Amino acid sequence: MKKTIVLAIATSAVMAVTSGCVVAPPRHAAVYVHPTYASPGPGWTWEMHGHYGWGWRHPHRGWHRGWR
């Protein structure tokens, strides 16, 4: 009888402790997109823009085609 009560209490405790665990799926899958056109020139790298998506970026000139 005591073992059953202890087992029930232990099971309830484990369920109570782990019931609040929620694992959310990732928002965006990591996907690489190949360039759709040639590099505008030396120094440009193919990078992901937070709003516009993939594009060419130069460290001193910014985004190709005027992305901000």
Sequence and secondary structure as in RCSB ss.txt:
>XXXX:A:sequence
MKKTIVLAIATSAVMAVTSGCVVAPPRHAAVYVHPTYASPGPGWTWEMHGHYGWGWRHPHRGWHRGWR
>XXXX:A:secstr
 HHHHHHHHHHHHHHHHHTT      SS       SS  SSTT EEEEETTTEEEEEETTTEEGGG  
